[in-house]
Amino acid sequence: MARNAAARWSGLVVAALALSACASLKTPPATFELSPPRAAAVGSASTRAQILLPEPTATRTLDSQQIVVKPTPQTIEGLADSQWSDRLPRLVQLRLLQAFQNTGRIGAAGVPGQGLAIDYQVVTELRRFEIAFQPSATAVVEISVKALNDRTGVVRGSRVFQAAVPVANGDPSAYVTSLDAAFSQVADEIVGWMIRLI
């Protein structure tokens, strides 16, 4: 009896080790980043205001590391074997922060917890950040923005920014390159609009 129990236990250990070995052989997903933004074209506009960039709100689909693809307008999938380097809202928040800072045309820009005396909040919502396949493969980025006066609670202005960039081929890196270009365009427009507004 003891011999049989030992044999069964040994078999379980071997099976567990085999499963562990299979798991370790799985290729890790390719990890992608959004490019650091260039200095936005803001012309002669400037402001002494200090602005806060909270993390964007997003649906559960976008609030993750998955790279979203939409074979049809009603179908949502994740790009196979690929992911963002961090949750997408966090990436967008930090890249927008850098975009504002790189202009050199604002008093200061920061994120919650940095102790700035805030004049305005840049309140954002990620509406689309995807590869849409109909009618043809296109990277689409859409972000809603509100300029919120932090002292009065009044919304100074609001606008939806969108960019669409065709995808060169079916390689995952081509999808990300197009998403990166679309986001760069949107970020540039957001920064210019906000600085001119306040």
ZIURGI-V833135 format. One record per residue. N is the residue number from 1. RES is the residue in one letter. SS is DSSP state (@ for helix, = for strand, . for the rest). PSI is psi in whole degrees, 0 to 359 (NA if undefined). Layout:
n: {N	N}
res: {RES	RES}
ss: {SS	SS}
psi: {PSI	PSI}
This chain:
n: {1	2	3	4	5	6	7	8	9	10	11	12	13	14	15	16	17	18	19	20	21	22	23	24	25	26	27	28	29	30	31	32	33	34	35	36	37	38	39	40	41	42	43	44	45	46	47	48	49	50	51	52	53	54	55	56	57	58	59	60	61	62	63	64	65	66	67	68	69	70	71	72	73	74	75	76	77	78	79	80	81	82	83	84	85	86	87	88	89	90	91	92	93	94	95	96	97	98	99	100	101	102	103	104	105	106	107	108	109	110	111	112	113	114	115	116	117	118	119	120	121	122	123	124	125	126	127	128	129	130	131	132	133	134	135	136	137	138	139	140	141	142	143	144	145	146	147	148	149	150	151	152	153	154	155	156	157	158	159	160	161	162	163	164	165	166	167	168	169	170	171	172	173	174	175	176	177	178	179	180	181	182	183	184	185	186	187	188	189	190	191	192	193	194	195	196	197	198}
res: {M	A	R	N	A	A	A	R	W	S	G	L	V	V	A	A	L	A	L	S	A	C	A	S	L	K	T	P	P	A	T	F	E	L	S	P	P	R	A	A	A	V	G	S	A	S	T	R	A	Q	I	L	L	P	E	P	T	A	T	R	T	L	D	S	Q	Q	I	V	V	K	P	T	P	Q	T	I	E	G	L	A	D	S	Q	W	S	D	R	L	P	R	L	V	Q	L	R	L	L	Q	A	F	Q	N	T	G	R	I	G	A	A	G	V	P	G	Q	G	L	A	I	D	Y	Q	V	V	T	E	L	R	R	F	E	I	A	F	Q	P	S	A	T	A	V	V	E	I	S	V	K	A	L	N	D	R	T	G	V	V	R	G	S	R	V	F	Q	A	A	V	P	V	A	N	G	D	P	S	A	Y	V	T	S	L	D	A	A	F	S	Q	V	A	D	E	I	V	G	W	M	I	R	L	I}
ss: {.	@	@	@	@	@	@	@	@	@	@	@	@	@	@	@	@	@	@	@	@	@	@	@	@	.	.	.	.	=	=	=	.	.	.	.	.	.	.	.	.	.	.	.	.	.	.	.	.	=	=	=	.	.	.	.	=	=	.	.	.	.	.	.	.	.	.	=	=	=	.	.	.	.	.	.	=	=	.	.	.	=	=	=	.	.	.	@	@	@	@	@	@	@	@	@	@	@	@	@	@	@	@	.	.	.	.	=	=	=	.	.	.	.	.	.	.	.	.	=	=	=	=	=	=	=	=	=	=	=	=	=	.	.	.	.	.	=	=	=	=	=	=	=	=	=	=	=	=	.	.	.	.	.	=	=	=	=	=	=	=	=	=	=	=	=	.	.	.	.	.	@	@	@	@	@	@	@	@	@	@	@	@	@	@	@	@	@	@	@	@	@	@	@	@	@	@	.}
psi: {312	323	320	318	318	321	318	316	318	320	320	319	315	317	318	318	322	317	320	319	319	317	321	339	348	131	128	151	149	134	131	156	155	138	146	135	149	169	125	149	100	6	225	1	143	164	150	359	149	129	150	136	93	162	136	147	156	158	166	327	317	340	66	184	355	146	115	132	146	95	325	165	336	357	130	130	166	141	124	137	31	151	161	160	344	176	138	315	322	317	314	317	311	324	323	320	312	322	318	315	324	343	329	18	17	160	309	158	139	181	164	140	355	357	21	148	103	136	317	146	139	96	118	154	125	112	319	139	82	166	115	134	356	128	339	162	117	136	126	126	127	124	127	137	137	136	105	120	115	341	328	343	8	135	114	327	159	151	152	127	135	145	147	128	124	150	133	319	184	10	139	323	329	322	313	321	318	320	319	317	319	317	320	319	315	316	318	316	321	312	313	316	315	315	321	330	321	NA}
